[in-house]
Amino acid sequence: METINYLKCTDCGKEWLSSQKSDSVLQVYYCDRCGKKRIVKGSGVDGVSVHGECFCGGKFKRCGEDILCPKCHGRNIVSTTEIAVLWG
């Protein structure tokens, strides 16, 4: 299953879509410094909250932990809408 969230930064007003995969095949990680997204394949990543370093020096953390605004890199993010997509 995949959950798509419509997110908004309360610092600068930027709005964007973010997907979160909740299965053992794909895990989504975000850089805690620049906000870059990394999708990792493989069931061996289950339970891993940090997955490597980003080119900017930050660490990739599991989706939902420290998501940053892609515009201002602020941490004041709210989810305004959530849509669950089932893959069959």
The 8 nearest C-alpha neighbors of each residue, nearest first, counted from 0:
[[1, 85, 21, 86, 84, 20, 22, 2],
 [0, 2, 20, 84, 19, 83, 21, 85],
 [3, 1, 83, 19, 18, 82, 84, 20],
 [2, 4, 18, 82, 17, 81, 83, 19],
 [5, 3, 81, 17, 80, 16, 6, 78],
 [4, 6, 16, 80, 79, 78, 15, 81],
 [7, 5, 78, 15, 14, 77, 79, 4],
 [6, 8, 14, 77, 76, 13, 9, 12],
 [9, 7, 76, 12, 13, 10, 75, 11],
 [8, 10, 12, 75, 11, 76, 7, 77],
 [9, 11, 8, 12, 75, 73, 71, 13],
 [12, 10, 13, 9, 8, 71, 70, 73],
 [11, 13, 8, 9, 10, 7, 14, 70],
 [14, 12, 8, 11, 7, 70, 15, 68],
 [15, 13, 7, 6, 12, 8, 5, 16],
 [16, 14, 6, 5, 17, 7, 13, 4],
 [17, 15, 5, 4, 6, 3, 18, 14],
 [16, 18, 4, 3, 5, 15, 19, 6],
 [19, 17, 3, 2, 4, 20, 1, 16],
 [18, 20, 2, 1, 3, 27, 21, 62],
 [19, 21, 1, 22, 26, 0, 25, 2],
 [22, 20, 0, 1, 19, 23, 26, 25],
 [23, 21, 24, 20, 25, 0, 26, 1],
 [22, 24, 42, 25, 45, 21, 41, 26],
 [23, 25, 41, 42, 22, 40, 26, 39],
 [26, 24, 40, 39, 23, 22, 20, 41],
 [25, 27, 39, 38, 20, 28, 40, 24],
 [28, 26, 38, 62, 37, 61, 19, 39],
 [27, 29, 61, 62, 60, 37, 59, 36],
 [30, 28, 36, 59, 60, 34, 35, 62],
 [29, 31, 59, 34, 35, 58, 32, 33],
 [30, 32, 57, 58, 65, 34, 29, 33],
 [31, 33, 57, 30, 34, 58, 55, 56],
 [34, 32, 30, 35, 31, 72, 67, 55],
 [33, 35, 30, 67, 29, 31, 32, 69],
 [36, 34, 30, 29, 33, 37, 69, 53],
 [35, 37, 29, 28, 34, 30, 38, 27],
 [38, 36, 28, 27, 29, 39, 35, 59],
 [39, 37, 27, 26, 28, 25, 40, 36],
 [38, 40, 26, 25, 37, 27, 41, 44],
 [41, 39, 25, 24, 26, 38, 42, 44],
 [40, 42, 24, 43, 44, 25, 39, 23],
 [41, 43, 23, 24, 44, 45, 40, 25],
 [44, 42, 41, 45, 23, 46, 40, 47],
 [43, 45, 42, 47, 46, 41, 26, 39],
 [46, 44, 47, 43, 42, 23, 26, 41],
 [45, 47, 48, 44, 43, 61, 49, 42],
 [48, 46, 44, 45, 49, 50, 61, 43],
 [47, 49, 61, 60, 46, 50, 59, 28],
 [50, 48, 60, 59, 47, 61, 51, 58],
 [51, 49, 59, 60, 48, 47, 52, 58],
 [52, 50, 59, 58, 49, 53, 60, 57],
 [51, 53, 58, 57, 59, 56, 54, 50],
 [52, 54, 57, 55, 56, 58, 30, 59],
 [53, 55, 56, 52, 57, 58, 33, 30],
 [56, 54, 53, 57, 33, 32, 52, 30],
 [57, 55, 53, 54, 52, 58, 32, 30],
 [58, 56, 32, 53, 31, 55, 30, 52],
 [59, 57, 52, 30, 31, 53, 51, 60],
 [58, 60, 30, 29, 50, 28, 49, 51],
 [61, 59, 49, 28, 29, 48, 30, 58],
 [60, 62, 28, 48, 64, 27, 63, 49],
 [63, 61, 28, 27, 64, 29, 60, 19],
 [62, 64, 66, 61, 65, 19, 60, 28],
 [63, 65, 62, 61, 66, 60, 29, 31],
 [64, 66, 31, 67, 63, 74, 60, 29],
 [67, 65, 64, 63, 29, 34, 74, 68],
 [68, 66, 34, 72, 74, 73, 65, 69],
 [67, 69, 72, 73, 70, 71, 8, 74],
 [70, 68, 72, 34, 71, 67, 33, 35],
 [69, 71, 68, 72, 13, 11, 73, 67],
 [70, 72, 73, 68, 69, 11, 10, 67],
 [73, 71, 68, 67, 69, 70, 33, 74],
 [74, 72, 68, 71, 67, 75, 10, 8],
 [73, 75, 67, 76, 68, 72, 66, 65],
 [76, 74, 9, 73, 8, 10, 77, 67],
 [77, 75, 8, 7, 74, 9, 6, 78],
 [78, 76, 7, 6, 79, 8, 75, 9],
 [79, 77, 6, 5, 80, 4, 7, 76],
 [78, 80, 5, 6, 77, 7, 81, 4],
 [81, 79, 5, 4, 78, 82, 6, 3],
 [82, 80, 4, 3, 5, 83, 2, 79],
 [81, 83, 3, 2, 4, 84, 80, 5],
 [84, 82, 2, 1, 3, 85, 81, 0],
 [85, 83, 1, 2, 0, 82, 86, 3],
 [84, 86, 0, 87, 1, 83, 2, 82],
 [87, 85, 0, 84, 1, 83, 20, 22],
 [86, 85, 0, 84, 1, 22, 83, 21]]
